[in-house]
Amino acid sequence: MVKLMVADQHPITRKGLELIFANSRDIKFITAVSDGEAVFNALNEDTIDLLVCDIDLPKLNGISVIRRVKKEFPNVKILVFSAQNEDVYAVSTIKAGADGFVSKNEDLLTLKEAIMKVYLGGVYISPKLSKKFSTESDSGKKPYYKKLSAREIEVLKLLSNGKRNKEIAEELTINEKTVSTYRARLMKKLKVTNLIDLVDQAKNLNL
């Protein structure tokens, strides 16, 4: 049986998943937390097999949570469950160490199937996204979002949310000079020359 934890800032999502899996034979809902830092308090208290995690978490964002969980609790599987742009974030979260990505637009059966696939050692992305990646590979095209690293997407999202370099550095536990370097790389890769255009690019990617 999968011992499950949920990390999501929305109370309805947390409670909803708890109720959904209350009578499941395969999945045991252990606990839910509302922010990124609380994930690690819970992992230190309970034995967890799989973390269902949103990207938009207070205190510590989802991609940072993924990296840290994989470092400190390598046996815990991670399935991202998010309303963010699947095309962009399925790539960046799996690069960061997640074992799968499910859009919140999917139905509950799909979520359960993804949980079981990841628990058994597989990687889950939607059939639609898998087909899209295959088509892009065959055509030789490489869209902008696939040129960006997981960290670059993370920085781009924080910039688009109005965060300053110092705030980004604090959240990602890196120095301001490194943030500036990421900004410069993003501008080069996305072919813009100023922050306003960079933020516009982020909006175009639905970050």
C-alpha positions, 0 to 999 in steps of 0.5 A: 500500500502506498503511504501518501503525503500531499503538499498543497497550499489550498485547503480544498485540495488537501481535504479533497484528496484525503477524502478521495483516498480514505477508503482506497485499498491501494493508497493510504493517506498519511498527512497533508501540509500547506507549505514547502518547509512543512514537507520536511517536518512531516517526512521526519515524523512519518514514513512516506512512500510518495509525495503529491506536490504542487509547484506553487507552495509558500515558504519553499517553492515546489521545485526547491522541495523536489530537489531537497526531498531527493537529496534528503529522502531519496527513497520518497517518490514525487508526483507533481500535481499542478494547474501550471502549464504542463508543457513547461513544468512537466519538463522542469520538474522531472529535470529537478527530480520528480517522478511524474507530472499530472495536471489538475485538469485531469480526472481522479482515475488518471491521478490514481494511475499516475500515483501507482505508476510512480510508486512502482518505479515508473515515470508519468507524463500525460499521453498527450505530452508524450506524443507532443515530445515525440512529434517535436523530436521527429521534426527537429524543433526545440521550443524555448521552454525545452532550452531552459534548465529547471533552475532557469524556469524557477528563476523566471517564474519568480521574476514574473511574480515580481520577486527581486534578485535578493528575494530570489536568492534567499528563496533558492538559497543561492547568492545574488550574483548567481541570480543575476547570471541566471537573468542574463542567461534567460535574456539570451536564450529568450532573445530579450534585452530587458526585464519587462520583455523577459516577464512577458515571455514568462507570461507567454509560457503561462508561468 
